[in-house]
Amino acid sequence: MNLAASLWNGLRTVALRPPRDDAAEAGPGLFLALVLVYLAVTLAMAMVDVARPWALVPYGVTTVLTDSLLTLAAAWVLMRVMQRDGIVWGTACVLLAATIATSAVVHWPLDHVATALAARQHYVPALLLDIASRWWWLLVLIVVANWLAPRHLGRVVLAAALGYAVSAAAWWWLPTMPVLMTATDVDLSGVAVSGEDDSTNNTGDEETSTDEPDFDAEEVFYNQPALLDAALAGLKPQTPGKTDLYVVAFAGDAEEDVFRNEVEYANTLFAQRFGADGRVLVLENHVASLATRPLATLTNLTRAIAHIAKIMDPSEDVLLLYVTTQAFRFRLGPAKRTVVSVSVVFWHFLAVLWLALMALFLAWF
C-alpha cells in the first residue's frame, strides 16, 4: 500500500467511512513516512497561523512525535481488544493518516471558526464547535474498531474508548508546544554565544569572566517604574456588560529561555484565542527584553495587579495570573550548579521513549 492510498484512507475514516481492506497490509515503513507527512502538515498549518519571521520550536517537533507514538499505542489497543492480532502496523497507519486528516480538516478549521465566534461573543456556538472538534476523534476510532471486527458493538465501544484515552485524553494533561513561533517575539535557540567551545573564545586570559552582564543592572532597575507605567497605560479598559479577560504572565527565572518562551507564547495565545488582545501584561526576566518588558519582580507584580484591579470590573471580568518557573532543581557535579527545567527533561525523556518504543515495535511486529 502506498502513501497516497494511506492518506486517502485517513480522509475516508475522518468522513466516518471504513478504510479499504488493503489498509491492513501496511508496514512500519509506511508508518514512518506518515510521521514525516504529519510533521510537514503541522508545519504548513503553523506557517499560516504564525506571523513572520518564523522560528522553529524543537519541542513542538517532539509534540508531533509523541502524538504519533500515542497513535501507535492506540492502534495496538484497538487490535488487541478487537482480537485482530498481527495487523498493528496496518491499524496504526490508518489511525495516523486519520490523525493527519483530523488535524487538517476538523481541528484546524473548527478552532478558527470557534475563535472567531467567541471574539464576537457567540459563546454557545463556539463551545459546541469546540466540543465537536474534541470528540470527533472518538467517532473515528469507533469506525476503525468496527472495521477491524464488525458486528461486535460492545467491543467496538470499549476499544474506541480505550483508544481515545490513550491517544486523545492524554493531551488533556500532557504539555504541548507549537512547531513555529515568531522569531521577533522569542529567542528559541536556547544556546548562548558564550556557551560555545571555550577554546575559540578564551585566549588564555584566566581573569576574563563570562559571567559579567552586558547591561547596567542599576539602570535596568531605575527604568522599571517608567517601563511598567508604559505597559500598564497600554492595557485596554474593561467593556461594560462584557466579560473581559486580563492576563498577567510572570516569568521570574532568567536562567533559561524556556520561561520567556512560555510567557511570550501565552501573550500570543490569550490575545488570539481568548479575546484578551490589549489586556495581557508580560513580566519577564530575560536579557533580550530588558528594554521592552518590565521585570518579573514582586514590586512590579504588586503594582500590576493593583492597577488592573482598578480598571476591571470584578463582578464580570476575569484576571488570570500565569506563572512559569522551575519545579525542581538539582546539581550536576561538585562545583558547578546546573538548573534543569522540568519541561526540557520531560520532552527529552519523551523523545528517547519514542525512539525506544518504536524500536520495540519494529522488533516485535
N, C-alpha and C positions, 0 to 999 in steps of 0.2 A: 504494500500500500504506500503511495507517495504522499508528499507533504500537502499538496493541494487538495487531494481527496480527504485527508485527515482534517484540514481546516474546514472543508465543506461539511463534513460530519459534525464538526463543532457548531456550525451555524444551524444545521438541521436540529441538533439537540436543543439549542437555545430557543428555537422555534417550537419546542416541545414535540418534535418528531423523532422517532428512534433512529439511531445511526444505521448505516448499511452493515450487512452481516460480515463483510470482509474486514471491518474495522478491528475485529478480534485478532487478526493476523499480524498486527503491528509489533515492532520490537523496540529495544532500548534506543537504537539509533534514531528512530523517528521521534521518540520522546525528547531526546536531547535537542533535535532540530526544532521541535516545538518550543522548548525553553528559550532558544535564541529568538524565535519569532515573537514570543511573549515579551522578551526584553525590547525588541525593536518596536512593537506596537505600543508598549508602555512609554517608551522614549518619544515616539511620534505624538502621542496624546499630550505628553508633558510639554513638547515644543509648541503646541497650540495654546496651552494654558499659561505658560510661564513667559514673562517678558524677557527680551534680550537685554544684555548679553547673558548667555547661559553658562552655568557651571554644573558639571556632573557631580552628583552626590553618591559616593561609593556605597554607602549603606542603603541607599534606595535600590541599587542593583541587588544587594543581598535580600531585600524585601521580596523582590520578584523570585529569586532563587528559593527562598523559604516557602513562598506560596506554591511554587512548583513541587517542592518536596511534600508539602501537606496534601496537595492534589494526588500525588503518587500514593501517599498513605491512605487517602480516602478511597482510591481505586482498589487497593488491597482489601480494605474493609468491605466494600461492595462485593468483591469477588468471593470473599470467604462467607459472608452472610448468604449470598445467593447461590453458594455451592457450585461455583464455576471455576474450579482450580485450573491453573495453567495459562490464563489469559490476562494476567495482571498488567502486562505492558500494553496490550490492546485496550483494556479498560482505562488505563492511565492516559493513553494518547487521546482517547475520546474525551475524557474529563478535562485534560489540559487544553485541547482545542476548544472545548466548550467554555473554559475559563477565559481564554483569549477573546472569544466571541462575546461572552457576557460583559467583560470589561469594556469592550469597544462599542457594542450596540445596545447595552442595557444600562450598566452603571454610569458610564461617562455621560451620555446624553441626558439620562434621567436626573443625575446630580446637577447638571447645568440648569435644567428646567426647574427643579425644586429650588435651587438657589435663587433663580430669577423670581419665582413665585413668592418666596419668603421675603425677598427685598421689597416686593410690592404689598407685603402684609397679607398675602393669601396663604395663611399658615396651614389650614386644613388640607388643601390640595398638595401643598409641599410635603406635608407629613405623609400623606397617602402615597405619593411618588417615592418617598424615601423608604417606606415600608415595602413597597413593590420591588424596589431596587435591591433591598437586602435579602428578601425572601424568594426572589425568582430562582436563585441557585438551588433552593430546595426542590422546586418543581423540576429543574434539570436533572437533579440526582434521582428523582422518582422515575423519570423517563429512562435513564440509563439503567437503573436497577431492574425495571420492568423488561427492558431489552435483554438483560442477562438471563432472566428466568421469568417469562410471562406467566400470568395466572397464579401468582403467589403473593396476594395482596399484603398479607401480614409481614412477610419477609421483605417485600419491597419497601414498605413504610419504615420498618426497622433499619434496613440498610441505608435508606436515604437520610434518616435522622442521624444515624451514627456518622455517615459520611459528611453531613452538614456540620456536625460538632467538630470533626477533625479539620475540615478544610475551610470553613467559614466562621463558625463561632469562636474559633481560636483567635481570630483577629479582633475580637472584642476586647482582649486584654494584651495581645502582643503589640509592641510599639512598631510603627511604620514610619518610613521616610520617603519623600519624593525622589525621583531619579534626577530631576533638574531643579535648580533654583536660579534666581537672578544673581549674576556674579557681583553686581554692584551692591547687592544687599548683604552679602555674607562671604567671608573667606572660607572656602571649603577645602583648601589644600591640606590643612592640618599639619603642615611642615614649615617650620620657621627656617629662614635662611641661615641663622646661626646654628641650626641643628645639623648642617651638613658635615662632611668629613672634616675633622679638626685639622688634618694635615694640610688642607687647602686654605684654611682661614687663620691658622696660627703660625706666625713667623718665628716662633721660638721665644717670644717675649712672654714669660710666665706671669708678668704683672698685669697683662691685658685681661680684663674680665668681660665675659659675655653677658653678665647679669645686670650691667648698668642699663637703666632705662634710657630710651632715646626721646624722652619727653621730660618737661619740668613738672614734677609732681605738685609743687606748691602752686604753680599756675593753673594746673588742672583743677585743683580744689577751689582755687579762687574764682574760677569761671563757673562753678556749679550753680550758684543762685541764678545767674543770668541765663544759663543754658536750660535749667529746669523751668524758669519762668516762660521762656520762649516755647518750650514744649507744651506746657500747661495752657498757654494762651492759644495754641493751635487746636485744642480739643473743642469739638463741637458741643454746643449746649443741648440739653435734652429736648425732645419733641413732645409737647403736651398731648396727652391722650394716646401715646405710643410707647411701647416698652423698648427702651434703648439699652444696648449692651455697652458698658465701659470695661476696658481691659487694661490692667497694669501687668506687664510682662517683666519679670525680675530675674536677671542672671548675674549673681554675685560672684561666681567663681571665674577668675581670669586666667586660670592655668591651662585651659583647653578651649579650642574653638567651638567644640560641640555645644556649649551652653549658649554662646552668642548665636550660633546657627538656629537653635531651638526657639529663642525668643524672636529672632527675625522672621522665622517661618510662622510663628504664632501671630505676629503682626500682619503678615500677608493672609494667613488662613482666616482669622477672625474678621478682617476687613472685607474679604471677598465672599466668604461663605456664610457669615453670620450677621452681615449688615452693620458691622462696627467700624466702617471706614470713617476716619476722623475722630474716633473715640478710643484709640489704642495708644497707650503710652509705654514705651520701651525704656527700661532702666538696665544698663548692662555695663560690665567691667571688661573692656577689651581695648587694647592699644590702638586698634584700627578705627575706633569710633569715639575717641576721646573728645574730638571737636564737634561731633554731631549728636551724640547721645548723652543724656545725663547718667552719672554713675549710679550703680545699684548699691546705694548706701541706706542706712536706716533713716538718716535725715531726709534724703530725697523721697524715700518711700512714704514717710510720715506726711511730708508736705503734699505729695501727690494725692494720697488718699483723702487728706483734708480738703484739698481743692475740688476733687471730683465729688465729694460729699456735698459741696455747696452748689454745684451746677447740675447735679442729677436729682431726680425725684425718687426718694427711697420707696414710695408707695407703688411705683410702677416700673422703675428701671432696675437693672442688674449690674453689679460691679463684680468682675472676675479678677482675682489675683492669681496670676500664673507664675509659679516659682520653679526654676530648674536649677539643680545643684547636684553635688556629689552625694551618692547614697552610702558609700563607704570608702575608706582609704586604707592602703597598706603599703609597706615598704618593700623595695627590691634592692638588696644589697645593704651592707652595714653602714654606708656613709651617705649615699645619695637617696633622698626620698623621691619616689615616683608615685604620682597620683594617677590611678587608673579609673577612667569613667566606667560606670556600670553599663551604660549603653554601648560603649565601644567593646567591652568584654562580651556583652551579650551577643552583639552582632558577629563578632569574630567566632564565638562559640557556635552560632547557628551556621556560619559558613563552613566551618570544619565538620559540623554534624551533617550538613547537607552532602558534602563530598563523601563522608564515611558511609552514610546510608545508601547513597547511590551506588557505591562500590559493593555493598552487601546485596542490594537488589540485583545488580549485574551478575554477582556470583551465584545467587540462589535461584534466580529465574532465567 
